Amino acid sequence: MTSPLNGQTVIVIGGSSGIGAAVAKAAAARGAQVVLAGRRLSSSRDNGLRSEPVDVTDTESLRRLFETVGRFDHLVYTSGPSVHAKALIDTDLDEAQNNFNVKLWGALRAIQQALPFLDERGSISLTSGQLGRKLASGQFIKVGINAATEALGKQLAKELAPRRVNVVSPGVIDTPAYAGLAEDQRLATFANAASALPVGRVGQAEEVAAGYVLAMENGFICGAVIDINGGGLL
């Protein structure tokens, strides 16, 4: 059966690695024309995927991206900062504000600039995380950003209809986001997380990508938060 994505254009912002790259690969496998956009990318075409540079903190950069691509069908936003757990008393709030600027305000900037080019029956998929609803010591930045993103997704699903807006909320996923850890520390982190999950393991980027594909393909999913966390909220 042919995928609804066949022949459609998908823009993945934050698609240079990890979950974003997995979404791009999955969409391309279903026949979509995929544009990967990120701060570390340059304009190129490789193996059927197109890359374009963008800075999500810069409105003009986002405007250029959408003008360059033109009309498209689906926007996937996976950009997010690396946030280290700290108590409020120990946190540089300017740094915290920068974190919000990338993941929350960056998403809003992207959507605002995308709307003139996004098909009226297209979709927008945002990214939160289980820390939006699962509280953890020292994680007030992630909790705040993710909770706000989920509320934003529902609000915009109402405001931007008939375009559909959904949010994918991953749990602990084995991606390059953990590359800064020493190998033994990374494995210990995953083992500890896996021991608390009903599925007994952490997730893979491809498993999360399937949630974004579902949100794009299924025209009856709107205003949803799609949890892909191995039971992490139980």
N, C-alpha and C positions, 0 to 999 in steps of 0.2 A: 504494500500500500504506500502510495506516495505521501510524503510528509507535507503538511501545510507550509512548512518553511521552504520547500523547494521553489527556487526562483525568487525568493524574498531577500531583502537586504537587512542584515543585522549589524548593529554597531555595538561593540563590547568595549566599554571604557574601563581601563584597568586590566587589559587583556594580555599583558606581556608575560605573565607567568601564573602558576597556581590555578585557582578556580576560574578566573577570567579566560585563561588560555584553554582550559578544558571545555568551557562553554563554547568558545570559538570553534574548537575542533568538532564538537558534537553537532553544532549548527551546520558547519560546512559539510559534514558527513550526510546531512539530510538535504543537501542541495542548496543551502542558503549561500548568498554572497556575503561574506563576512569581512567587516572592517574592524581591525584591532586598533585601539587608540590608547596611548599612554605617554607619560612624560619621558620615558627612556626610549621611545620608538622613533623611527624616522620614516618618511614616505617610501614605501616599497611594496612589492608584490612577491610572494613566495609560496609555492605549493597551493596556489588558489586562494591564499589569504592575503588581504591587503592590510597594510599597516600605515597609520598616520600619527603624527605627534600631537599631543594635547596636554595642556596644564589645566587641571580642573579648578585651580585657584584663580584662574585668569579668564574672565568672561570673554575677552576678545579672542583668546586662543580657542575657546569652545565654539564661538561663532564661526571662526575660520574652518574648524573641523566640519561642522554641519553644512556650511556652504560648499566645501570641497566635495563632500559625499553626495549632497543633494537629497532627493526624496528617498526615504527608507521606511522600513516596516516595524522594526523592533529595536528598542534601546535597552541594553543590559549594563548596569552600573555596579562594578565590583571594586572600584578604587577605595582604598582604606589605608590609614597610617599604621605604623608599628607602634603600639601603645604598651608601655611597661607599667605593671601594677605598682601603684604607689598610694599611700594614704593621702587624703586631702591636705593635711598639714605639711606634707613633704612635696607637694606638687607645684610646679611652676605653672600658674594658670595661663600665662601667655602660650606655653607649650600645649596645654590642654585645648586652648582656643584654636590653635593650629590644627590639632587633631579633628576637631569639629569642622573646621574649614574645609578639610579634604573630603571627609565621608558624608557629612550632612549638607553643608552649604554647597559643596562641590556637586552633589547630586541635584540640588535645586537649581544651581546655575546651568547644569547640563540639560535638565528638563526644559527650563525656560528657553534656552537657545535652540533646543531640538524641535520644539512644537511647530514652528512654521514648516518643517520638513517631514515630520512624522505623520504617516498615513493616519487618516481619521479612524480607522479600524485597527490600528497598530497597538503595540503594547510597550510598557515600561516595566522592567524588573529591577528592583533595588535590592540591596544586601544589608541585612542586619547581623544577627548572631545570637546564640542562646543566652548570652549575658545581658540581653535586653530584658529578660524575664527571670533569669537565674542569678541571684545576687552572690557576689564573692568579695571577700575582703580586698581592698585596694583597687577595685575595678570600677570606680565610679565613672570614669571617662567612658569606658566601653558600654557600661550599663546605660548611661545617659544618651550616648550617640545611637545605640541600637534601639532603645525604647522610642526615641524621637523618630527614627527612621520608620519604624513600624506604624507609628501614629500618622506620619506623613504619607505613607503608602495608602492607608485607608482614606485619608482626607482627599488625596489627589485622585483616587479611584472615583470618588463622587464628582470632583470638580472637573476632571478632564474627560469624562465619558462623552462619546462611546469608546474612546481609547481606554484600554485596560491597564491598571497599575497593580502590581503585586510585589511582595517582598519575600526573598528567600533567606531563611535563617539557618546557617550552618552551625554545627557543633564543633568539636575538636577534629580538625581535618589535617592530614599529613600533606602539607604544602611548603613551599619555600619561605613562608612566613616564619618558620621555625629554624631557618638556615643559620641564624645568628647564634644558635646554641651549639655547644660542643656536642659531638655525636652521642656520647654517653648520656649527657643531660637531656638531649632530644628524645632518645629512646626511653629514658626513665620517665620523662613527662608523658609520653604516649602510653607507656605501660600503666602509669598511675591513673590516667584518664580512662583507659580501657577497662580497668578493674572496677570502675564505678558504673559502667554502662551495661544495660541488659544484653547488648549484642556482643560484648566482650572485646571490642576493638575500636580504634579510631577510624574515621572515615577517609575516603579517597576523593580527590578533586573530581574525578569522573562521576562519582555518585551524586555529588552536589550539583554538577552540571546538568544532570538529568532533571533536576527541579526547575532550572531556568528553561530548559527545553519544554517541559510540561507547561509552564506558564505562558510560553510563546505559542505553543501549538493548540492548546485547549482554549477556545474562544469563550468558554463559560466560566473560566476562573478569573475573578476580579475582586480586588480588595482583600486578597488572601495573604496570610503569612504561612509560607510553606516551610515547615520544620524538617530539617535533615540532620539529625543529631544523634542517631543511634539510641534514642531513649534518654538523652541527657537532661530533659526537663522532668523526668518522672521521679 
